[in-house]
């Protein structure tokens, strides 16, 4: 695995956010911004499970789960796939 260094320069942080938004869309730029503000790695953000949504919702001060799910990139298709793969 490649070694990475933390981005410490505010201008670089803003540039990365801008480039992510321009290249991949607002959703990916938001994931970057959430990670910065919560001090989480991308692997931490992507591993958030549905039982943790309420906690994330409270941390981000969102008024509904739908807003939080959209913000971190969980779509209805993801929910449907999770239900289809659910083993009882």
PDB file of N, CA, C and O in Angstrom:
ATOM      1  N   UNK A   1       0.837  -1.168   0.000  1.00  0.00           N
ATOM      2  CA  UNK A   1       0.000   0.000   0.000  1.00  0.00           C
ATOM      3  C   UNK A   1       0.889   1.241   0.000  1.00  0.00           C
ATOM      4  O   UNK A   1       1.906   1.287   0.691  1.00  0.00           O
ATOM      5  N   UNK A   2       0.503   2.226  -0.766  1.00  0.00           N
ATOM      6  CA  UNK A   2       1.288   3.453  -0.876  1.00  0.00           C
ATOM      7  C   UNK A   2       1.157   4.287   0.391  1.00  0.00           C
ATOM      8  O   UNK A   2       0.105   4.317   1.031  1.00  0.00           O
ATOM      9  N   UNK A   3       2.232   4.952   0.734  1.00  0.00           N
ATOM     10  CA  UNK A   3       2.220   5.842   1.882  1.00  0.00           C
ATOM     11  C   UNK A   3       1.665   7.193   1.447  1.00  0.00           C
ATOM     12  O   UNK A   3       2.009   7.699   0.379  1.00  0.00           O
ATOM     13  N   UNK A   4       0.817   7.765   2.270  1.00  0.00           N
ATOM     14  CA  UNK A   4       0.237   9.073   1.962  1.00  0.00           C
ATOM     15  C   UNK A   4       0.538  10.043   3.091  1.00  0.00           C
ATOM     16  O   UNK A   4       0.769   9.641   4.231  1.00  0.00           O
ATOM     17  N   UNK A   5       0.532  11.298   2.762  1.00  0.00           N
ATOM     18  CA  UNK A   5       0.763  12.349   3.743  1.00  0.00           C
ATOM     19  C   UNK A   5      -0.512  13.169   3.911  1.00  0.00           C
ATOM     20  O   UNK A   5      -1.277  13.338   2.961  1.00  0.00           O
ATOM     21  N   UNK A   6      -0.734  13.664   5.092  1.00  0.00           N
ATOM     22  CA  UNK A   6      -1.908  14.494   5.361  1.00  0.00           C
ATOM     23  C   UNK A   6      -1.788  15.822   4.611  1.00  0.00           C
ATOM     24  O   UNK A   6      -0.700  16.381   4.475  1.00  0.00           O
ATOM     25  N   UNK A   7      -2.919  16.305   4.136  1.00  0.00           N
ATOM     26  CA  UNK A   7      -2.971  17.619   3.500  1.00  0.00           C
ATOM     27  C   UNK A   7      -3.126  18.642   4.618  1.00  0.00           C
ATOM     28  O   UNK A   7      -4.098  18.599   5.372  1.00  0.00           O
ATOM     29  N   UNK A   8      -2.180  19.553   4.724  1.00  0.00           N
ATOM     30  CA  UNK A   8      -2.187  20.506   5.834  1.00  0.00           C
ATOM     31  C   UNK A   8      -2.390  21.948   5.391  1.00  0.00           C
ATOM     32  O   UNK A   8      -2.676  22.812   6.220  1.00  0.00           O
ATOM     33  N   UNK A   9      -2.250  22.216   4.120  1.00  0.00           N
ATOM     34  CA  UNK A   9      -2.373  23.564   3.599  1.00  0.00           C
ATOM     35  C   UNK A   9      -3.831  23.848   3.224  1.00  0.00           C
ATOM     36  O   UNK A   9      -4.426  23.098   2.450  1.00  0.00           O
ATOM     37  N   UNK A  10      -4.409  24.925   3.767  1.00  0.00           N
ATOM     38  CA  UNK A  10      -5.817  25.250   3.529  1.00  0.00           C
ATOM     39  C   UNK A  10      -6.120  25.458   2.052  1.00  0.00           C
ATOM     40  O   UNK A  10      -7.186  25.061   1.582  1.00  0.00           O
ATOM     41  N   UNK A  11      -5.205  26.071   1.316  1.00  0.00           N
ATOM     42  CA  UNK A  11      -5.422  26.268  -0.125  1.00  0.00           C
ATOM     43  C   UNK A  11      -5.502  24.928  -0.862  1.00  0.00           C
ATOM     44  O   UNK A  11      -6.296  24.774  -1.789  1.00  0.00           O
ATOM     45  N   UNK A  12      -4.687  23.973  -0.454  1.00  0.00           N
ATOM     46  CA  UNK A  12      -4.718  22.644  -1.072  1.00  0.00           C
ATOM     47  C   UNK A  12      -6.030  21.937  -0.747  1.00  0.00           C
ATOM     48  O   UNK A  12      -6.605  21.268  -1.606  1.00  0.00           O
ATOM     49  N   UNK A  13      -6.500  22.081   0.476  1.00  0.00           N
ATOM     50  CA  UNK A  13      -7.779  21.494   0.876  1.00  0.00           C
ATOM     51  C   UNK A  13      -8.908  22.044   0.009  1.00  0.00           C
ATOM     52  O   UNK A  13      -9.742  21.286  -0.487  1.00  0.00           O
ATOM     53  N   UNK A  14      -8.931  23.350  -0.169  1.00  0.00           N
ATOM     54  CA  UNK A  14      -9.968  23.985  -0.989  1.00  0.00           C
ATOM     55  C   UNK A  14      -9.853  23.559  -2.456  1.00  0.00           C
ATOM     56  O   UNK A  14     -10.862  23.340  -3.126  1.00  0.00           O
ATOM     57  N   UNK A  15      -8.634  23.446  -2.939  1.00  0.00           N
ATOM     58  CA  UNK A  15      -8.419  23.021  -4.326  1.00  0.00           C
ATOM     59  C   UNK A  15      -8.918  21.593  -4.532  1.00  0.00           C
ATOM     60  O   UNK A  15      -9.576  21.306  -5.531  1.00  0.00           O
ATOM     61  N   UNK A  16      -8.613  20.710  -3.607  1.00  0.00           N
ATOM     62  CA  UNK A  16      -9.069  19.322  -3.715  1.00  0.00           C
ATOM     63  C   UNK A  16     -10.592  19.267  -3.723  1.00  0.00           C
ATOM     64  O   UNK A  16     -11.180  18.544  -4.528  1.00  0.00           O
ATOM     65  N   UNK A  17     -11.229  20.015  -2.844  1.00  0.00           N
ATOM     66  CA  UNK A  17     -12.690  20.047  -2.800  1.00  0.00           C
ATOM     67  C   UNK A  17     -13.264  20.536  -4.126  1.00  0.00           C
ATOM     68  O   UNK A  17     -14.220  19.960  -4.645  1.00  0.00           O
ATOM     69  N   UNK A  18     -12.683  21.590  -4.666  1.00  0.00           N
ATOM     70  CA  UNK A  18     -13.138  22.138  -5.952  1.00  0.00           C
ATOM     71  C   UNK A  18     -12.954  21.123  -7.085  1.00  0.00           C
ATOM     72  O   UNK A  18     -13.855  20.919  -7.898  1.00  0.00           O
ATOM     73  N   UNK A  19     -11.790  20.496  -7.129  1.00  0.00           N
ATOM     74  CA  UNK A  19     -11.519  19.521  -8.192  1.00  0.00           C
ATOM     75  C   UNK A  19     -12.418  18.291  -8.085  1.00  0.00           C
ATOM     76  O   UNK A  19     -12.867  17.760  -9.101  1.00  0.00           O
ATOM     77  N   UNK A  20     -12.680  17.840  -6.869  1.00  0.00           N
ATOM     78  CA  UNK A  20     -13.597  16.714  -6.690  1.00  0.00           C
ATOM     79  C   UNK A  20     -15.000  17.071  -7.174  1.00  0.00           C
ATOM     80  O   UNK A  20     -15.661  16.274  -7.839  1.00  0.00           O
ATOM     81  N   UNK A  21     -15.441  18.271  -6.832  1.00  0.00           N
ATOM     82  CA  UNK A  21     -16.779  18.708  -7.260  1.00  0.00           C
ATOM     83  C   UNK A  21     -16.852  18.797  -8.785  1.00  0.00           C
ATOM     84  O   UNK A  21     -17.813  18.330  -9.396  1.00  0.00           O
ATOM     85  N   UNK A  22     -15.847  19.390  -9.381  1.00  0.00           N
ATOM     86  CA  UNK A  22     -15.839  19.568 -10.839  1.00  0.00           C
ATOM     87  C   UNK A  22     -15.730  18.235 -11.581  1.00  0.00           C
ATOM     88  O   UNK A  22     -16.368  18.044 -12.616  1.00  0.00           O
ATOM     89  N   UNK A  23     -14.925  17.318 -11.054  1.00  0.00           N
ATOM     90  CA  UNK A  23     -14.671  16.055 -11.735  1.00  0.00           C
ATOM     91  C   UNK A  23     -15.724  14.991 -11.433  1.00  0.00           C
ATOM     92  O   UNK A  23     -16.178  14.290 -12.337  1.00  0.00           O
ATOM     93  N   UNK A  24     -16.112  14.871 -10.156  1.00  0.00           N
ATOM     94  CA  UNK A  24     -16.979  13.764  -9.741  1.00  0.00           C
ATOM     95  C   UNK A  24     -18.354  14.199  -9.242  1.00  0.00           C
ATOM     96  O   UNK A  24     -19.237  13.358  -9.076  1.00  0.00           O
ATOM     97  N   UNK A  25     -18.550  15.475  -9.003  1.00  0.00           N
ATOM     98  CA  UNK A  25     -19.848  15.956  -8.552  1.00  0.00           C
ATOM     99  C   UNK A  25     -19.835  16.386  -7.093  1.00  0.00           C
ATOM    100  O   UNK A  25     -18.887  16.144  -6.346  1.00  0.00           O
ATOM    101  N   UNK A  26     -20.924  17.030  -6.727  1.00  0.00           N
ATOM    102  CA  UNK A  26     -21.051  17.593  -5.384  1.00  0.00           C
ATOM    103  C   UNK A  26     -21.009  16.517  -4.302  1.00  0.00           C
ATOM    104  O   UNK A  26     -20.456  16.742  -3.225  1.00  0.00           O
ATOM    105  N   UNK A  27     -21.581  15.368  -4.575  1.00  0.00           N
ATOM    106  CA  UNK A  27     -21.653  14.307  -3.573  1.00  0.00           C
ATOM    107  C   UNK A  27     -20.264  13.863  -3.109  1.00  0.00           C
ATOM    108  O   UNK A  27     -20.033  13.717  -1.909  1.00  0.00           O
ATOM    109  N   UNK A  28     -19.357  13.653  -4.028  1.00  0.00           N
ATOM    110  CA  UNK A  28     -18.003  13.231  -3.659  1.00  0.00           C
ATOM    111  C   UNK A  28     -17.267  14.358  -2.948  1.00  0.00           C
ATOM    112  O   UNK A  28     -16.526  14.111  -1.996  1.00  0.00           O
ATOM    113  N   UNK A  29     -17.464  15.584  -3.399  1.00  0.00           N
ATOM    114  CA  UNK A  29     -16.856  16.726  -2.703  1.00  0.00           C
ATOM    115  C   UNK A  29     -17.389  16.821  -1.277  1.00  0.00           C
ATOM    116  O   UNK A  29     -16.645  17.159  -0.356  1.00  0.00           O
ATOM    117  N   UNK A  30     -18.675  16.523  -1.093  1.00  0.00           N
ATOM    118  CA  UNK A  30     -19.260  16.539   0.250  1.00  0.00           C
ATOM    119  C   UNK A  30     -18.662  15.444   1.133  1.00  0.00           C
ATOM    120  O   UNK A  30     -18.435  15.663   2.323  1.00  0.00           O
ATOM    121  N   UNK A  31     -18.408  14.275   0.562  1.00  0.00           N
ATOM    122  CA  UNK A  31     -17.777  13.200   1.335  1.00  0.00           C
ATOM    123  C   UNK A  31     -16.403  13.663   1.819  1.00  0.00           C
ATOM    124  O   UNK A  31     -16.033  13.432   2.971  1.00  0.00           O
ATOM    125  N   UNK A  32     -15.655  14.312   0.939  1.00  0.00           N
ATOM    126  CA  UNK A  32     -14.339  14.874   1.311  1.00  0.00           C
ATOM    127  C   UNK A  32     -14.504  15.879   2.459  1.00  0.00           C
ATOM    128  O   UNK A  32     -13.773  15.825   3.448  1.00  0.00           O
ATOM    129  N   UNK A  33     -15.468  16.790   2.318  1.00  0.00           N
ATOM    130  CA  UNK A  33     -15.676  17.822   3.335  1.00  0.00           C
ATOM    131  C   UNK A  33     -16.112  17.226   4.669  1.00  0.00           C
ATOM    132  O   UNK A  33     -15.649  17.665   5.722  1.00  0.00           O
ATOM    133  N   UNK A  34     -16.995  16.234   4.636  1.00  0.00           N
ATOM    134  CA  UNK A  34     -17.421  15.580   5.872  1.00  0.00           C
ATOM    135  C   UNK A  34     -16.222  14.911   6.533  1.00  0.00           C
ATOM    136  O   UNK A  34     -16.036  15.014   7.746  1.00  0.00           O
ATOM    137  N   UNK A  35     -15.423  14.234   5.741  1.00  0.00           N
ATOM    138  CA  UNK A  35     -14.233  13.583   6.286  1.00  0.00           C
ATOM    139  C   UNK A  35     -13.294  14.572   6.953  1.00  0.00           C
ATOM    140  O   UNK A  35     -12.733  14.287   8.011  1.00  0.00           O
ATOM    141  N   UNK A  36     -13.124  15.718   6.345  1.00  0.00           N
ATOM    142  CA  UNK A  36     -12.263  16.750   6.941  1.00  0.00           C
ATOM    143  C   UNK A  36     -12.839  17.261   8.249  1.00  0.00           C
ATOM    144  O   UNK A  36     -12.127  17.399   9.243  1.00  0.00           O
ATOM    145  N   UNK A  37     -14.132  17.539   8.238  1.00  0.00           N
ATOM    146  CA  UNK A  37     -14.763  18.131   9.421  1.00  0.00           C
ATOM    147  C   UNK A  37     -14.919  17.147  10.571  1.00  0.00           C
ATOM    148  O   UNK A  37     -14.923  17.546  11.735  1.00  0.00           O
ATOM    149  N   UNK A  38     -15.048  15.870  10.252  1.00  0.00           N
ATOM    150  CA  UNK A  38     -15.189  14.868  11.304  1.00  0.00           C
ATOM    151  C   UNK A  38     -13.887  14.136  11.585  1.00  0.00           C
ATOM    152  O   UNK A  38     -13.829  13.279  12.467  1.00  0.00           O
ATOM    153  N   UNK A  39     -12.845  14.471  10.836  1.00  0.00           N
ATOM    154  CA  UNK A  39     -11.535  13.836  10.972  1.00  0.00           C
ATOM    155  C   UNK A  39     -11.621  12.327  10.755  1.00  0.00           C
ATOM    156  O   UNK A  39     -11.048  11.543  11.511  1.00  0.00           O
ATOM    157  N   UNK A  40     -12.355  11.935   9.698  1.00  0.00           N
ATOM    158  CA  UNK A  40     -12.493  10.526   9.348  1.00  0.00           C
ATOM    159  C   UNK A  40     -11.798  10.247   8.028  1.00  0.00           C
ATOM    160  O   UNK A  40     -11.753  11.102   7.145  1.00  0.00           O
ATOM    161  N   UNK A  41     -11.256   9.041   7.901  1.00  0.00           N
ATOM    162  CA  UNK A  41     -10.691   8.604   6.636  1.00  0.00           C
ATOM    163  C   UNK A  41     -11.826   8.182   5.713  1.00  0.00           C
ATOM    164  O   UNK A  41     -12.929   7.895   6.177  1.00  0.00           O
ATOM    165  N   UNK A  42     -11.563   8.143   4.402  1.00  0.00           N
ATOM    166  CA  UNK A  42     -12.599   7.747   3.452  1.00  0.00           C
ATOM    167  C   UNK A  42     -13.081   6.337   3.755  1.00  0.00           C
ATOM    168  O   UNK A  42     -14.270   6.054   3.606  1.00  0.00           O
ATOM    169  N   UNK A  43     -12.187   5.443   4.178  1.00  0.00           N
ATOM    170  CA  UNK A  43     -12.619   4.086   4.518  1.00  0.00           C
ATOM    171  C   UNK A  43     -13.569   4.097   5.709  1.00  0.00           C
ATOM    172  O   UNK A  43     -14.481   3.273   5.783  1.00  0.00           O
ATOM    173  N   UNK A  44     -13.361   5.024   6.642  1.00  0.00           N
ATOM    174  CA  UNK A  44     -14.283   5.157   7.771  1.00  0.00           C
ATOM    175  C   UNK A  44     -15.652   5.633   7.295  1.00  0.00           C
ATOM    176  O   UNK A  44     -16.680   5.109   7.722  1.00  0.00           O
ATOM    177  N   UNK A  45     -15.660   6.627   6.410  1.00  0.00           N
ATOM    178  CA  UNK A  45     -16.924   7.157   5.903  1.00  0.00           C
ATOM    179  C   UNK A  45     -17.702   6.106   5.129  1.00  0.00           C
ATOM    180  O   UNK A  45     -18.918   5.986   5.282  1.00  0.00           O
ATOM    181  N   UNK A  46     -17.002   5.350   4.302  1.00  0.00           N
ATOM    182  CA  UNK A  46     -17.678   4.363   3.469  1.00  0.00           C
ATOM    183  C   UNK A  46     -18.152   3.156   4.262  1.00  0.00           C
ATOM    184  O   UNK A  46     -19.008   2.408   3.790  1.00  0.00           O
ATOM    185  N   UNK A  47     -17.615   2.953   5.451  1.00  0.00           N
ATOM    186  CA  UNK A  47     -18.017   1.797   6.255  1.00  0.00           C
ATOM    187  C   UNK A  47     -19.178   2.108   7.187  1.00  0.00           C
ATOM    188  O   UNK A  47     -19.583   1.249   7.970  1.00  0.00           O
ATOM    189  N   UNK A  48     -19.718   3.311   7.120  1.00  0.00           N
ATOM    190  CA  UNK A  48     -20.846   3.671   7.974  1.00  0.00           C
ATOM    191  C   UNK A  48     -22.030   2.776   7.621  1.00  0.00           C
ATOM    192  O   UNK A  48     -22.431   2.699   6.460  1.00  0.00           O
ATOM    193  N   UNK A  49     -22.576   2.114   8.606  1.00  0.00           N
ATOM    194  CA  UNK A  49     -23.714   1.223   8.407  1.00  0.00           C
ATOM    195  C   UNK A  49     -24.994   1.933   8.827  1.00  0.00           C
ATOM    196  O   UNK A  49     -24.960   2.979   9.474  1.00  0.00           O
ATOM    197  N   UNK A  50     -26.115   1.347   8.450  1.00  0.00           N
ATOM    198  CA  UNK A  50     -27.396   1.988   8.715  1.00  0.00           C
ATOM    199  C   UNK A  50     -27.652   2.208  10.201  1.00  0.00           C
ATOM    200  O   UNK A  50     -28.304   3.187  10.565  1.00  0.00           O
ATOM    201  N   UNK A  51     -27.161   1.330  11.068  1.00  0.00           N
ATOM    202  CA  UNK A  51     -27.401   1.521  12.497  1.00  0.00           C
ATOM    203  C   UNK A  51     -26.657   2.733  13.047  1.00  0.00           C
ATOM    204  O   UNK A  51     -26.979   3.210  14.135  1.00  0.00           O
ATOM    205  N   UNK A  52     -25.666   3.239  12.312  1.00  0.00           N
ATOM    206  CA  UNK A  52     -24.914   4.414  12.745  1.00  0.00           C
ATOM    207  C   UNK A  52     -25.447   5.709  12.146  1.00  0.00           C
ATOM    208  O   UNK A  52     -24.940   6.787  12.456  1.00  0.00           O
ATOM    209  N   UNK A  53     -26.458   5.615  11.294  1.00  0.00           N
ATOM    210  CA  UNK A  53     -26.967   6.799  10.616  1.00  0.00           C
ATOM    211  C   UNK A  53     -27.488   7.831  11.607  1.00  0.00           C
ATOM    212  O   UNK A  53     -27.267   9.028  11.429  1.00  0.00           O
ATOM    213  N   UNK A  54     -28.178   7.377  12.648  1.00  0.00           N
ATOM    214  CA  UNK A  54     -28.721   8.320  13.634  1.00  0.00           C
ATOM    215  C   UNK A  54     -27.597   9.115  14.299  1.00  0.00           C
ATOM    216  O   UNK A  54     -27.738  10.314  14.540  1.00  0.00           O
ATOM    217  N   UNK A  55     -26.495   8.453  14.591  1.00  0.00           N
ATOM    218  CA  UNK A  55     -25.356   9.130  15.220  1.00  0.00           C
ATOM    219  C   UNK A  55     -24.744  10.157  14.256  1.00  0.00           C
ATOM    220  O   UNK A  55     -24.448  11.286  14.649  1.00  0.00           O
ATOM    221  N   UNK A  56     -24.557   9.755  12.993  1.00  0.00           N
ATOM    222  CA  UNK A  56     -24.005  10.664  11.991  1.00  0.00           C
ATOM    223  C   UNK A  56     -24.971  11.827  11.766  1.00  0.00           C
ATOM    224  O   UNK A  56     -24.553  12.976  11.632  1.00  0.00           O
ATOM    225  N   UNK A  57     -26.263  11.516  11.726  1.00  0.00           N
ATOM    226  CA  UNK A  57     -27.290  12.540  11.539  1.00  0.00           C
ATOM    227  C   UNK A  57     -27.190  13.606  12.643  1.00  0.00           C
ATOM    228  O   UNK A  57     -27.278  14.804  12.373  1.00  0.00           O
ATOM    229  N   UNK A  58     -27.009  13.156  13.862  1.00  0.00           N
ATOM    230  CA  UNK A  58     -26.887  14.090  14.980  1.00  0.00           C
ATOM    231  C   UNK A  58     -25.607  14.917  14.874  1.00  0.00           C
ATOM    232  O   UNK A  58     -25.621  16.119  15.142  1.00  0.00           O
ATOM    233  N   UNK A  59     -24.492  14.275  14.482  1.00  0.00           N
ATOM    234  CA  UNK A  59     -23.222  14.997  14.369  1.00  0.00           C
ATOM    235  C   UNK A  59     -23.292  16.074  13.292  1.00  0.00           C
ATOM    236  O   UNK A  59     -22.713  17.150  13.443  1.00  0.00           O
ATOM    237  N   UNK A  60     -24.007  15.777  12.199  1.00  0.00           N
ATOM    238  CA  UNK A  60     -24.105  16.730  11.094  1.00  0.00           C
ATOM    239  C   UNK A  60     -25.274  17.695  11.249  1.00  0.00           C
ATOM    240  O   UNK A  60     -25.453  18.610  10.446  1.00  0.00           O
ATOM    241  N   UNK A  61     -26.067  17.473  12.297  1.00  0.00           N
ATOM    242  CA  UNK A  61     -27.235  18.313  12.585  1.00  0.00           C
ATOM    243  C   UNK A  61     -28.240  18.318  11.442  1.00  0.00           C
ATOM    244  O   UNK A  61     -28.802  19.356  11.092  1.00  0.00           O
ATOM    245  N   UNK A  62     -28.457  17.135  10.866  1.00  0.00           N
ATOM    246  CA  UNK A  62     -29.464  16.996   9.815  1.00  0.00           C
ATOM    247  C   UNK A  62     -30.823  16.739  10.456  1.00  0.00           C
ATOM    248  O   UNK A  62     -30.915  16.163  11.539  1.00  0.00           O
ATOM    249  N   UNK A  63     -31.866  17.173   9.773  1.00  0.00           N
ATOM    250  CA  UNK A  63     -33.211  17.035  10.316  1.00  0.00           C
ATOM    251  C   UNK A  63     -33.853  15.699   9.980  1.00  0.00           C
ATOM    252  O   UNK A  63     -34.854  15.330  10.594  1.00  0.00           O
ATOM    253  N   UNK A  64     -33.302  14.968   9.025  1.00  0.00           N
ATOM    254  CA  UNK A  64     -33.894  13.679   8.664  1.00  0.00           C
ATOM    255  C   UNK A  64     -32.815  12.705   8.204  1.00  0.00           C
ATOM    256  O   UNK A  64     -31.730  13.102   7.779  1.00  0.00           O
ATOM    257  N   UNK A  65     -33.147  11.416   8.302  1.00  0.00           N
ATOM    258  CA  UNK A  65     -32.223  10.392   7.837  1.00  0.00           C
ATOM    259  C   UNK A  65     -32.002  10.491   6.334  1.00  0.00           C
ATOM    260  O   UNK A  65     -30.905  10.225   5.843  1.00  0.00           O
ATOM    261  N   UNK A  66     -33.046  10.874   5.604  1.00  0.00           N
ATOM    262  CA  UNK A  66     -32.937  10.975   4.147  1.00  0.00           C
ATOM    263  C   UNK A  66     -31.847  11.970   3.748  1.00  0.00           C
ATOM    264  O   UNK A  66     -31.082  11.721   2.816  1.00  0.00           O
ATOM    265  N   UNK A  67     -31.783  13.086   4.450  1.00  0.00           N
ATOM    266  CA  UNK A  67     -30.763  14.103   4.159  1.00  0.00           C
ATOM    267  C   UNK A  67     -29.377  13.529   4.422  1.00  0.00           C
ATOM    268  O   UNK A  67     -28.465  13.712   3.615  1.00  0.00           O
ATOM    269  N   UNK A  68     -29.214  12.838   5.544  1.00  0.00           N
ATOM    270  CA  UNK A  68     -27.919  12.260   5.893  1.00  0.00           C
ATOM    271  C   UNK A  68     -27.515  11.184   4.894  1.00  0.00           C
ATOM    272  O   UNK A  68     -26.365  11.142   4.457  1.00  0.00           O
ATOM    273  N   UNK A  69     -28.454  10.316   4.532  1.00  0.00           N
ATOM    274  CA  UNK A  69     -28.147   9.259   3.571  1.00  0.00           C
ATOM    275  C   UNK A  69     -27.728   9.846   2.231  1.00  0.00           C
ATOM    276  O   UNK A  69     -26.766   9.382   1.618  1.00  0.00           O
ATOM    277  N   UNK A  70     -28.442  10.852   1.783  1.00  0.00           N
ATOM    278  CA  UNK A  70     -28.096  11.499   0.509  1.00  0.00           C
ATOM    279  C   UNK A  70     -26.721  12.163   0.622  1.00  0.00           C
ATOM    280  O   UNK A  70     -25.925  12.110  -0.316  1.00  0.00           O
ATOM    281  N   UNK A  71     -26.447  12.781   1.760  1.00  0.00           N
ATOM    282  CA  UNK A  71     -25.193  13.494   1.972  1.00  0.00           C
ATOM    283  C   UNK A  71     -23.991  12.564   1.919  1.00  0.00           C
ATOM    284  O   UNK A  71     -22.948  12.925   1.374  1.00  0.00           O
ATOM    285  N   UNK A  72     -24.132  11.358   2.488  1.00  0.00           N
ATOM    286  CA  UNK A  72     -22.994  10.434   2.484  1.00  0.00           C
ATOM    287  C   UNK A  72     -23.044   9.477   1.302  1.00  0.00           C
ATOM    288  O   UNK A  72     -22.179   8.611   1.170  1.00  0.00           O
ATOM    289  N   UNK A  73     -24.046   9.623   0.444  1.00  0.00           N
ATOM    290  CA  UNK A  73     -24.047   8.897  -0.815  1.00  0.00           C
ATOM    291  C   UNK A  73     -24.745   7.555  -0.827  1.00  0.00           C
ATOM    292  O   UNK A  73     -24.479   6.731  -1.702  1.00  0.00           O
ATOM    293  N   UNK A  74     -25.635   7.315   0.128  1.00  0.00           N
ATOM    294  CA  UNK A  74     -26.383   6.058   0.126  1.00  0.00           C
ATOM    295  C   UNK A  74     -27.690   6.302  -0.615  1.00  0.00           C
ATOM    296  O   UNK A  74     -28.507   7.128  -0.206  1.00  0.00           O
ATOM    297  N   UNK A  75     -27.875   5.579  -1.698  1.00  0.00           N
ATOM    298  CA  UNK A  75     -29.052   5.774  -2.548  1.00  0.00           C
ATOM    299  C   UNK A  75     -30.104   4.705  -2.269  1.00  0.00           C
ATOM    300  O   UNK A  75     -29.852   3.737  -1.551  1.00  0.00           O
ATOM    301  N   UNK A  76     -31.278   4.897  -2.845  1.00  0.00           N
ATOM    302  CA  UNK A  76     -32.334   3.899  -2.703  1.00  0.00           C
ATOM    303  C   UNK A  76     -31.911   2.570  -3.299  1.00  0.00           C
ATOM    304  O   UNK A  76     -32.287   1.515  -2.789  1.00  0.00           O
ATOM    305  N   UNK A  77     -31.134   2.607  -4.371  1.00  0.00           N
ATOM    306  CA  UNK A  77     -30.637   1.372  -4.968  1.00  0.00           C
ATOM    307  C   UNK A  77     -29.755   0.602  -3.976  1.00  0.00           C
ATOM    308  O   UNK A  77     -29.817  -0.626  -3.905  1.00  0.00           O
ATOM    309  N   UNK A  78     -28.935   1.331  -3.212  1.00  0.00           N
ATOM    310  CA  UNK A  78     -28.103   0.692  -2.195  1.00  0.00           C
ATOM    311  C   UNK A  78     -28.973   0.025  -1.133  1.00  0.00           C
ATOM    312  O   UNK A  78     -28.696  -1.098  -0.712  1.00  0.00           O
ATOM    313  N   UNK A  79     -30.015   0.714  -0.706  1.00  0.00           N
ATOM    314  CA  UNK A  79     -30.930   0.171   0.298  1.00  0.00           C
ATOM    315  C   UNK A  79     -31.611  -1.079  -0.241  1.00  0.00           C
ATOM    316  O   UNK A  79     -31.681  -2.095   0.450  1.00  0.00           O
ATOM    317  N   UNK A  80     -32.112  -1.011  -1.468  1.00  0.00           N
ATOM    318  CA  UNK A  80     -32.773  -2.164  -2.081  1.00  0.00           C
ATOM    319  C   UNK A  80     -31.826  -3.355  -2.190  1.00  0.00           C
ATOM    320  O   UNK A  80     -32.221  -4.491  -1.928  1.00  0.00           O
ATOM    321  N   UNK A  81     -30.581  -3.099  -2.575  1.00  0.00           N
ATOM    322  CA  UNK A  81     -29.585  -4.165  -2.699  1.00  0.00           C
ATOM    323  C   UNK A  81     -29.293  -4.780  -1.331  1.00  0.00           C
ATOM    324  O   UNK A  81     -29.148  -5.997  -1.217  1.00  0.00           O
ATOM    325  N   UNK A  82     -29.205  -3.942  -0.290  1.00  0.00           N
ATOM    326  CA  UNK A  82     -28.952  -4.455   1.049  1.00  0.00           C
ATOM    327  C   UNK A  82     -30.099  -5.365   1.510  1.00  0.00           C
ATOM    328  O   UNK A  82     -29.858  -6.404   2.125  1.00  0.00           O
ATOM    329  N   UNK A  83     -31.334  -4.979   1.216  1.00  0.00           N
ATOM    330  CA  UNK A  83     -32.473  -5.820   1.574  1.00  0.00           C
ATOM    331  C   UNK A  83     -32.451  -7.128   0.808  1.00  0.00           C
ATOM    332  O   UNK A  83     -32.767  -8.179   1.363  1.00  0.00           O
ATOM    333  N   UNK A  84     -32.082  -7.073  -0.454  1.00  0.00           N
ATOM    334  CA  UNK A  84     -32.033  -8.286  -1.275  1.00  0.00           C
ATOM    335  C   UNK A  84     -30.948  -9.239  -0.785  1.00  0.00           C
ATOM    336  O   UNK A  84     -31.106 -10.457  -0.871  1.00  0.00           O
ATOM    337  N   UNK A  85     -29.853  -8.696  -0.273  1.00  0.00           N
ATOM    338  CA  UNK A  85     -28.741  -9.516   0.208  1.00  0.00           C
ATOM    339  C   UNK A  85     -28.873  -9.916   1.663  1.00  0.00           C
ATOM    340  O   UNK A  85     -28.051 -10.679   2.171  1.00  0.00           O
ATOM    341  N   UNK A  86     -29.891  -9.415   2.343  1.00  0.00           N
ATOM    342  CA  UNK A  86     -30.092  -9.672   3.764  1.00  0.00           C
ATOM    343  C   UNK A  86     -30.338 -11.152   4.004  1.00  0.00           C
ATOM    344  O   UNK A  86     -31.192 -11.765   3.363  1.00  0.00           O
ATOM    345  N   UNK A  87     -29.581 -11.715   4.933  1.00  0.00           N
ATOM    346  CA  UNK A  87     -29.753 -13.126   5.289  1.00  0.00           C
ATOM    347  C   UNK A  87     -30.405 -13.194   6.661  1.00  0.00           C
ATOM    348  O   UNK A  87     -29.894 -12.644   7.636  1.00  0.00           O
ATOM    349  N   UNK A  88     -31.527 -13.870   6.718  1.00  0.00           N
ATOM    350  CA  UNK A  88     -32.240 -14.017   7.990  1.00  0.00           C
ATOM    351  C   UNK A  88     -31.973 -15.354   8.622  1.00  0.00           C
ATOM    352  O   UNK A  88     -32.495 -15.643   9.698  1.00  0.00           O
TER     353      UNK A  88
END
